């Protein structure tokens, strides 16, 4: 199963779990809840992502083949052998999938849902994460199929399914940084693990993994440095700015926030 499909399936299952909600919820009162309008928008983003990935054909010829001096410098970092490039590609996949799964599987389901019995928080934040990933992926795919930049060497990663003319922007970079940025936005707004040190560490570790993922794409020789930088900018812009503008509102954790209080099981449901 595709990793994005897995995340969507988990979020769909959380819909039924949110009827049992911890009170007070870890989802802070000053945050905007995911409304029906937000849900429809997220569904629209999912649809747009599917349309872009299935209906727009992959380019068969490039529009952009030139390299700048910065990209020339960056290619000196590429792997020297096919095995080293393949290893870098595999490591970039591991970094990407780990970052995409973490906010839903660990923060929302394992910690908030299972440990704290707060399925409302799990539902709300998982929906936000799916929205972040869908918007990032749809925008990334649209740019790729419009710009049509030739990759440094698509065969270097040993993956024939990779398109030779979708180098700009790096999807691994955009999705990795979007996931890491949303993790930072959530933890720095809530002290989710009831510790500012743990929140800072989680944000920092996610950011380091995202950076490593982008560097591994250059090492695998499937992207130029400018591809990964542009992807990172898109990811941070969507993953950090969007949740804060629409939901978390740049809030700061406080000792009196629900995160520092024990959870008691009650029943509630809101759209």
N, C-alpha and C positions, 0 to 999 in steps of 0.2 A: 504494500500500500504506500502511495506517495505520502511524504511527511506532512504536506499541507492538508491532505485529505484526512490524515490521522488526527491532526489538531482540530479540524472542523468537526470530526466525529465526536471527539471528547467534549467539545463545547456544546454540541447538540445534546449530549447526555446530561450535561450540567443543567440544562433547562428544567429537567424533572427534579433535580436535587435541590434547586433553590427554594422549593416549598418549605424545606426545613432550614431555618436560618438562625444563626447565632445572634443574640441580642445582649449588649450592643454589638452591632456589626463592625467588623474591621474596615468596612467601606465607610469612610468618614462622612459625617452629616453635611459638611461644607462642600463636598464633591458633588458634581452633577451626576445623577444616575443615568444609566443607559435607557433612554426612552424608546417608545415605539418608533418615533421618527428616526432616532439613531439606529435602531435595529433594521429598519427598512433601508437606511443608507448603507449600512454594512452589507446587507443582502445585495444591494446594488453594486457595491464594490466587488463582492464575490462574483457576481454575474459578469461585470466588466473584465475581471481577471480571467475568467473562463473564456469569454469571447476573444480577448486579445490572444490568449495562448492557443486557441483552436481554430479561429476563423482567419486570422491574419497569417498568411504563409511565411515561412522562414525565407529570408532573402537568398537568392542564388548567385548574386553578384554584388560586389562591394561598391559603396559610394565614397568610401574614405579608406585610403591606403597609405596616406602620408604619416610619417613619424616625426615628432619634434625632438629636440635635443634632450629634454627631460625623459621622454620615453626611451630614447636610446641609452641613456644612463641607467634607467630602470631595468632594461633587459640584461644588464650585466649580472643581475641577481638570479637569473633563470637557472634551472637545473642543467647540469652538464650531460646527464645521461637520461635515457628513457625511463629507467627505474626511478631515478630521483624525481623526475617530473611526475611520474605516476604516484609516487608516495606523497608529494606535495598536493596533488589533486585529491587524494584520499583524505589527507589531514584537513584540507579545506572543507570537504564534505562533512567530516566529523564536527568541526567547529561550527559550521552553519546549522546543522541539525540540532546540535546541543543547545545553541542559543535560541532557536525557534521553539523548541519544546519546553525549555526551562520555565518561562513565565506561566505556562498553563499547567504542566505536569507537576512542578515543584511548588511554586508560589501559590497557585490557585487551588489545585486539587489536593496535593499532599499536605501542605501546611494549613492553608485556610479551610479547605473542605474537610479533610480527614482528621487532622490534628485539632483544629479549632471549631469544628462543626459549623463553620460559617460558609454555607454553600451559596449564599447571596453574593458575598465578596468574590467567590470563585466564578460565579456566573458573570458578574459585572466586568471584572478585570479580564476574563477570558474573551468576552465579546470585544472589548477594546483592543486586545492583542490581535484578534483575527482581523479587525478593521485595519489596524496598522500594517499587518502583513499583506492583506489584500490590496490596499492602496499602493504600497511599495512595489509589490510584484507587478501590478497592472501598469504602473508608470514605467518601471524598469523595462518590461517587455515591449511597451510601446516605443520607447526610445531606441531600444536595440533594433527593432524591425523598421524603424524610420531612418536612423542614422546609417546603419549597415556598414559598420567598420570592420575591416578584415582583422582577424586575430593574428597574434605573432606566429602561432603554429598550433592549430587545433589538434593535430595528430600527436603532439607532444604529451598530451594527457592520456593517450590510449583510449579515448572515448569517441567512437565514430558518430554517436548521436549528437555531439556538440556541433553547433552551426559555426562554420568558419567565418561568417560575416555578421556576427552579433557580439562583437567585442565591447562596444561602448553602449551602456555602462555595465559594470560587473554586477551580475545578480547576486552572487555570493556575498559581495561586499555590501550591497544595499540592504539585503535581508538580514545579514549578520548585524550590521550597525543599527538597523531599525529595531531588531529584537533587543540588542544591548541597551539602546537608548530608552526603550519603553521600560526595561527592567530598572534602569536608573531613575526614570521619572516616577515610577511607582514606589521604589524603596526610599528615595530621598524625600518623598512627600508623606510617607507613612511610618517609617521605621518598622517595616512589616514584621521583622523578627524580634521586635521589642529591644533593639540595640542599634544605636547609631553606628557603632563600629561594624556590626554585621551588615548593615545596609550599605555603608561605604565600601566594604570589602566586596559585596556582591556586585555593586555597580562597577567597581574597578576591575574585578576579575572578568566580568562580561565584556567590558571595553577592551581589555587585553586580548581576549579570545577573538573578538571581532577584528582587531588589528592584525592578529596572526593569520586569521582566515584570509584577509585581503592580501597579505604578503605571500601566502602560499599560492594564491591565484597567479601572482607574478612569477613565483618560483616554478609553477607548473607550465609556464610559458603559454597560457591561454588568455592572458590579459596584459595590457600595458599599465604603467603606473597611473596614468591619467584616468583609465577606466575604473580603477579601484578607488581613486580619490573622489571621482564624481559619484560613484556608487555609495561611498561612505557619507558624502554630503546629503544625498537623497535620503539615506537611511536615518541619519541623525535628525534631519529636518522633519520627517514624518514621525519617527518613533519617539522623539522627545517633545517637539513643539506641539504636535496635534493632540496628544493626550492631556497635556497641561492646559492648552487653550480651551479644550472642550469639556474636560472632566475634572482634572486634579487642581487646576487653577493656581499652580505654583505654590501650593500650600506647604507650610513647614510643620513637621511633627511636633507635638507638644506632649508633656507628661500626662495631660488629661485626655489624650486621644484614646479612642476605643482600643488601639493596639496595646495599651498597657493595662487593660481591664480584663477580667476573666469573662468567658463566654458562657451564656446559659441558653439552652435550646428553646426557641419559640417558633411560632408559625407566622409567616408573612409572605406576601407576594406582591410585587409591583412591576408594572411595565414602565 
